[in-house]
Amino acid sequence: MELLLAPLQTYTDHHYRNAFHQVYTGIDQYYAPYLRLNNDGSIKEGPKVDILPKNNPYFNITPQLMCCGIDEFFILHDYIVSLGYEEVNWNMGCPYPMVTNRNLGAGILNKPDELHRLLEAIYPRLKLKLGIKMRMGMEETSEILDLLPILNQFPLTEIIIHARNAKQLYTGGCDVEMFKQCINETDHRLSYNGDINNLEGFEELRDQLPTINRWMIGRAAVSNPALFEEIKTGQLIDTSTYRERLLAFSKAIESSCLVSNPDQGFALSRMKSYWEGFCEELSEGKQLFRKIKKAKSLNELNDFTESIVD
């Protein structure tokens, strides 16, 4: 069984990944948040810096890109090649209308002919192995059954399927039954993504999908970073240890943020964002986050967060 870290914008960047490596175990493959172009054709700076080898000293990661055209694809592709990577993942899953309305992310999923045209044009020039992370469709999860025969024509390394359609965003349940159909309709290695929130829920999914051995965890990686380890061991981490390690994880992320940008305001903003997720798993989380939101300095924030081990 392999556990994969999902590429979450502003969350699972190198600050998170390197801190995780110091505190936790359980992740087999890291996926970096997507690279995308600015309006002037340059690559957005944050994701560009995120995948620099010097920022990822502990492990190999899989960069991700998001684009809707061939020229855009190869600007991003060539940058990734220049850094020495061997594989890229193509984001066809981002569900937000501001993205899909521009044919980006999941916006390609209701255009099977366009998807086929893009892949046919890209493969002759491709220097990287290519995998895809996708939703099951724009409006209906059944749309994926029209897409898989197209994808079967190309030598993808994998397809990671978030078992929702784009219209759902992150609401409603995942369509596990449709995912089961996908297993029979694809020639590619499949990974499952969607609503893996706790050990019990994962074990139920594993029983429903016994042939799947690659699982991607997204939002729960922020609310419960210990989840990977709990799944690998099959055991919940005791409350005291959980809290001590969560605090150590927070401090490691903060330290990394300060190394890259000594402006404490940057680190404070980032840590508030992380703690909004961390607090979801703490019994006193709602009260704690109300305090954290009002923190005016890192010292003040740390005074609040250190209370979880008192």
C-alpha positions as CSV (number, residue, x, y, z in Angstrom):
1,M,0.0,0.0,0.0
2,E,1.2,3.5,-1.0
3,L,0.0,6.7,0.5
4,L,0.3,9.9,-1.6
5,L,0.3,13.5,-0.4
6,A,-2.1,15.6,-2.5
7,P,-1.0,18.9,-4.0
8,L,-2.9,21.5,-2.1
9,Q,-2.3,25.1,-3.0
10,T,-0.8,27.2,-0.1
11,Y,-0.7,24.1,2.2
12,T,1.4,21.2,1.0
13,D,4.4,23.2,-0.3
14,H,8.0,22.5,0.7
15,H,7.5,24.1,4.1
16,Y,4.8,21.4,4.9
17,R,6.7,18.6,3.1
18,N,10.0,19.2,4.8
19,A,8.4,19.6,8.3
20,F,6.4,16.5,7.8
21,H,9.6,14.5,7.0
22,Q,11.1,15.7,10.3
23,V,8.1,14.8,12.5
24,Y,5.9,12.1,10.8
25,T,6.1,9.0,8.6
26,G,3.8,7.3,6.2
27,I,3.9,9.3,2.9
28,D,5.3,7.3,0.0
29,Q,5.0,10.0,-2.7
30,Y,4.8,13.8,-2.5
31,Y,3.0,15.8,-5.2
32,A,3.8,19.5,-5.3
33,P,1.0,22.1,-5.9
34,Y,0.6,23.0,-9.6
35,L,2.7,25.4,-11.7
36,R,0.7,27.8,-13.7
37,L,1.4,30.8,-15.9
38,N,0.9,34.5,-15.2
39,N,-1.0,36.6,-17.7
40,D,2.3,37.7,-19.2
41,G,3.4,34.1,-19.9
42,S,5.8,33.8,-17.0
43,I,5.6,31.0,-14.5
44,K,4.0,32.0,-11.1
45,E,6.9,32.5,-8.7
46,G,5.6,30.6,-5.6
47,P,5.1,27.2,-7.2
48,K,8.3,27.8,-9.3
49,V,10.4,28.2,-6.2
50,D,8.6,25.4,-4.4
51,I,9.9,22.6,-6.6
52,L,13.6,23.8,-6.7
53,P,15.8,20.9,-5.7
54,K,17.4,22.9,-2.9
55,N,13.9,23.2,-1.3
56,N,13.3,19.5,-1.4
57,P,16.4,17.8,0.1
58,Y,14.7,14.8,1.6
59,F,12.9,13.1,-1.2
60,N,11.8,13.1,-4.8
61,I,8.5,14.9,-5.5
62,T,6.2,14.9,-8.5
63,P,5.6,18.4,-9.8
64,Q,2.2,19.2,-11.1
65,L,1.2,21.7,-13.8
66,M,-2.1,23.2,-14.9
67,C,-2.7,24.6,-18.4
68,C,-5.2,24.5,-21.2
69,G,-2.9,24.8,-24.3
70,I,0.0,23.2,-25.9
71,D,2.3,26.2,-25.7
72,E,1.5,26.7,-22.1
73,F,2.1,23.1,-21.4
74,F,5.6,23.1,-22.8
75,I,6.7,26.3,-21.0
76,L,5.9,24.6,-17.7
77,H,7.2,21.2,-18.9
78,D,10.5,22.6,-20.0
79,Y,11.1,24.4,-16.7
80,I,10.4,21.1,-14.9
81,V,12.8,19.3,-17.2
82,S,15.5,21.9,-16.5
83,L,15.4,21.0,-12.8
84,G,16.1,17.4,-13.4
85,Y,12.6,15.9,-12.8
86,E,11.5,12.8,-14.7
87,E,7.7,12.9,-14.3
88,V,4.9,15.5,-14.2
89,N,1.3,15.3,-13.1
90,W,-1.3,17.2,-15.1
91,N,-4.1,18.8,-13.0
92,M,-7.5,18.1,-14.5
93,G,-9.2,18.2,-11.2
94,C,-9.4,21.7,-9.8
95,P,-13.2,22.3,-9.6
96,Y,-13.5,26.1,-8.9
97,P,-15.4,28.0,-11.5
98,M,-12.7,30.7,-11.9
99,V,-10.5,27.9,-13.1
100,T,-12.9,25.7,-15.0
101,N,-14.4,28.6,-16.9
102,R,-11.0,29.0,-18.5
103,N,-10.8,25.3,-19.6
104,L,-8.2,24.8,-16.8
105,G,-8.3,22.1,-14.2
106,A,-11.6,20.1,-14.5
107,G,-12.7,22.5,-17.2
108,I,-11.4,20.1,-19.9
109,L,-13.5,17.1,-18.6
110,N,-16.6,17.9,-20.6
111,K,-14.5,18.3,-23.8
112,P,-13.3,14.8,-24.6
113,D,-12.4,15.7,-28.2
114,E,-10.2,18.6,-27.0
115,L,-8.6,16.4,-24.4
116,H,-7.7,13.9,-27.1
117,R,-6.3,16.6,-29.4
118,L,-4.1,18.0,-26.6
119,L,-2.7,14.6,-25.7
120,E,-2.0,13.7,-29.3
121,A,-0.1,17.0,-29.8
122,I,1.8,16.7,-26.6
123,Y,3.1,13.2,-26.6
124,P,5.5,13.4,-29.6
125,R,7.4,16.3,-27.8
126,L,7.1,15.0,-24.3
127,K,10.4,14.5,-22.3
128,L,8.7,13.6,-19.0
129,K,6.6,10.7,-17.9
130,L,3.0,12.0,-17.6
131,G,0.3,11.2,-15.0
132,I,-3.1,12.8,-14.6
133,K,-5.1,13.8,-11.5
134,M,-8.7,14.3,-12.4
135,R,-12.3,14.6,-11.2
136,M,-14.9,12.2,-12.6
137,G,-16.5,14.9,-14.8
138,M,-17.8,18.5,-14.8
139,E,-21.5,17.8,-14.2
140,E,-21.8,14.1,-13.6
141,T,-19.4,11.5,-12.3
142,S,-20.5,9.2,-15.2
143,E,-18.7,11.5,-17.6
144,I,-15.4,9.8,-16.7
145,L,-16.6,6.7,-18.7
146,D,-16.3,8.7,-21.9
147,L,-12.8,10.0,-20.9
148,L,-11.1,6.7,-19.9
149,P,-11.2,5.2,-23.4
150,I,-9.4,8.3,-24.7
151,L,-6.8,8.1,-21.9
152,N,-6.3,4.4,-22.6
153,Q,-4.7,5.4,-26.0
154,F,-1.7,7.1,-24.2
155,P,1.0,5.6,-22.0
156,L,0.2,7.5,-18.8
157,T,2.1,6.5,-15.6
158,E,-1.1,6.8,-13.5
159,I,-4.5,8.3,-13.1
160,I,-5.4,9.7,-9.7
161,I,-9.2,10.0,-9.5
162,H,-11.0,12.3,-7.1
163,A,-14.3,10.6,-6.9
164,R,-16.5,13.6,-7.3
165,N,-17.6,15.8,-10.2
166,A,-16.4,19.4,-10.4
167,K,-19.8,20.9,-9.8
168,Q,-19.8,19.3,-6.3
169,L,-16.6,21.2,-5.3
170,Y,-16.0,19.5,-1.9
171,T,-19.7,18.9,-0.9
172,G,-21.7,15.7,-1.1
173,G,-20.3,12.2,-1.0
174,C,-17.7,10.6,-3.2
175,D,-19.0,8.2,-5.9
176,V,-17.2,5.0,-4.9
177,E,-19.5,2.9,-7.1
178,M,-18.5,4.9,-10.2
179,F,-14.8,4.5,-9.1
180,K,-15.4,0.7,-9.1
181,Q,-16.6,0.9,-12.7
182,C,-13.4,2.9,-13.6
183,I,-11.3,0.0,-12.5
184,N,-12.7,-2.1,-15.2
185,E,-12.6,0.6,-17.9
186,T,-8.9,1.7,-17.7
187,D,-5.6,0.2,-18.7
188,H,-3.8,2.5,-16.3
189,R,-2.7,2.3,-12.7
190,L,-5.4,4.0,-10.6
191,S,-5.1,5.9,-7.3
192,Y,-8.1,6.8,-5.2
193,N,-8.6,10.3,-3.8
194,G,-11.5,11.8,-1.9
195,D,-12.7,12.0,1.8
196,I,-10.0,9.9,3.4
197,N,-10.5,11.6,6.7
198,N,-9.7,9.1,9.4
199,L,-8.4,5.5,9.9
200,E,-11.9,4.0,10.2
201,G,-13.1,5.6,7.0
202,F,-10.0,4.5,5.2
203,E,-10.4,0.9,6.3
204,E,-14.0,0.9,5.0
205,L,-12.8,2.3,1.6
206,R,-10.1,-0.3,1.4
207,D,-12.6,-3.1,2.0
208,Q,-14.8,-1.7,-0.8
209,L,-11.8,-1.3,-3.2
210,P,-9.6,-4.3,-2.5
211,T,-7.6,-4.0,-5.8
212,I,-6.5,-0.4,-5.2
213,N,-3.2,0.0,-3.4
214,R,-2.5,3.7,-4.0
215,W,-4.4,6.3,-1.9
216,M,-4.1,10.1,-2.1
217,I,-4.9,12.2,1.0
218,G,-5.7,15.9,0.6
219,R,-7.5,18.1,3.0
220,A,-7.1,15.6,5.9
221,A,-3.3,16.0,5.5
222,V,-3.8,19.5,7.1
223,S,-6.4,18.7,9.7
224,N,-4.6,15.5,10.8
225,P,-1.1,15.1,9.5
226,A,-0.7,12.0,11.7
227,L,-3.3,10.2,9.5
228,F,-0.7,8.7,7.1
229,E,1.1,7.1,10.0
230,E,-2.1,5.8,11.5
231,I,-3.2,4.2,8.3
232,K,0.2,2.6,7.8
233,T,0.3,1.1,11.3
234,G,-3.4,0.5,11.7
235,Q,-3.3,2.2,15.1
236,L,-4.5,5.6,16.3
237,I,-1.8,7.7,18.0
238,D,-2.5,8.4,21.6
239,T,-3.8,11.9,22.5
240,S,-0.7,13.1,24.3
241,T,1.7,12.0,21.6
242,Y,-0.5,13.4,18.9
243,R,-0.5,16.8,20.5
244,E,3.2,16.9,21.1
245,R,4.0,16.0,17.6
246,L,1.5,18.4,16.1
247,L,3.1,21.2,18.0
248,A,6.6,20.1,16.8
249,F,5.2,20.0,13.3
250,S,3.8,23.5,13.6
251,K,7.2,24.8,14.9
252,A,9.0,23.1,12.0
253,I,6.7,24.7,9.4
254,E,7.1,28.1,11.1
255,S,10.9,27.8,11.1
256,S,10.9,26.9,7.4
257,C,8.7,29.9,6.5
258,L,11.0,32.2,8.4
259,V,14.1,30.9,6.6
260,S,12.5,31.6,3.2
261,N,11.0,34.9,4.2
262,P,12.2,36.7,7.4
263,D,9.1,38.8,7.5
264,Q,7.2,37.5,10.5
265,G,3.9,38.7,9.1
266,F,4.3,36.1,6.3
267,A,4.9,33.3,8.7
268,L,2.1,34.5,11.0
269,S,-0.4,34.4,8.2
270,R,0.7,31.0,7.1
271,M,0.6,29.5,10.6
272,K,-2.9,30.9,11.2
273,S,-4.0,29.1,8.0
274,Y,-2.5,25.8,9.1
275,W,-3.9,26.0,12.6
276,E,-7.4,26.5,11.2
277,G,-7.0,23.0,9.9
278,F,-5.1,21.6,12.9
279,C,-7.9,22.8,15.2
280,E,-10.5,20.7,13.5
281,E,-9.1,17.6,15.3
282,L,-8.7,19.1,18.7
283,S,-11.5,18.9,21.3
284,E,-10.9,22.6,22.2
285,G,-10.2,23.5,18.6
286,K,-13.0,26.1,18.1
287,Q,-12.1,28.1,21.2
288,L,-8.4,27.8,20.4
289,F,-8.7,29.0,16.8
290,R,-10.7,32.0,17.9
291,K,-7.7,33.1,20.0
292,I,-5.2,32.2,17.2
293,K,-7.1,34.3,14.7
294,K,-6.5,37.4,16.9
295,A,-2.8,36.8,17.5
296,K,-0.8,39.8,16.5
297,S,2.7,38.1,16.6
298,L,4.3,34.7,16.3
299,N,5.1,34.8,20.0
300,E,1.4,35.3,20.8
301,L,0.3,32.6,18.4
302,N,2.9,30.2,19.9
303,D,1.6,31.0,23.4
304,F,-1.8,29.9,22.4
305,T,-0.7,26.8,20.4
306,E,1.6,25.5,23.2
307,S,-1.5,25.2,25.4
308,I,-2.4,22.0,23.6
309,V,0.2,20.1,25.5
310,D,-0.4,21.7,28.9
